[in-house]
Amino acid sequence: MNKPKILVFASGTRFPNRGGSGFEKLVLASRNGKLDSSISGVVSNYEHGGVRTLAEKYGIPFFFFPKPWTAEKYQRIAYNSQADFFALSGWLKLVEGLDPNTRFNSKTVINIHPGLLPGFGGKGWHGHHVHEAVIAAYKRGEITHTGLSMHFVTDKFDEGPVFFRCHVEINDDDTADSIGSKVNAQEHIYQPIITDMVVNSLITWDGVNPDSLEVPLWYAIDQYATV
């Protein structure tokens, strides 16, 4: 039986030796057996950035995706990759062209977000912006934890059904930078594990109704970091 194939979307940075760590962890997990899938390619909006450097290092096909990020282009890249699933890992653009009649749809596209949804997500909520908002909310006494979320993707930022959250405790001496490092460490641990569950049909939904989300009976969507 052929393993499911994943196309990763990762912006990374424009610098050749920076960014794309989530993509790299998925590749390594696919090769050490933690992710029972193959990585069929990686997409970035930086033609010669860090994601391309990593793709060349690991022999992964690289797709340069410049603007405009249209539905037609998303669909063309998805079709050419022949992937079964699509993992957004630091991809900061709105996804267009989700179509239930193609392989690129809301049942096959997933995202990892550096904050706890739904409270810290939406348009413009990414990376350092999330961590700064988290620290401000902590100082106002509104929250005690930050974390990461994984969810299916719809045509609106961060509004698809959430199927995983890892809660990370905030300390008084934390900064946006330290929070970012803590969350990123948990992303590297959990993204391959939870992605494996999605691509092997342990976590599913019908692509329309959030209440259709199905997970194993033993599975807890909300988990807490222990380190």
ABEGO torsion letter per residue (X at the ends): XBBBBBBBBBAEBABAABEGAAAAAAAAAAAAGABBBBBAEBBBABAABAAAAAAAAAGBBBBBBBOBBBAAAAAAAAAAAGBABBBBBGBABBBBGBBAABABBAAABBBBBABBOAABBEBGBBEAAAAAAAAAAAAAGABABBEBBBBBBBABBGABBBABBBBBBBBAABBAAAAAAAAAAAAAAAAAAAAAAAAAGABBBAGABAAABBBBAABBABBBBAX
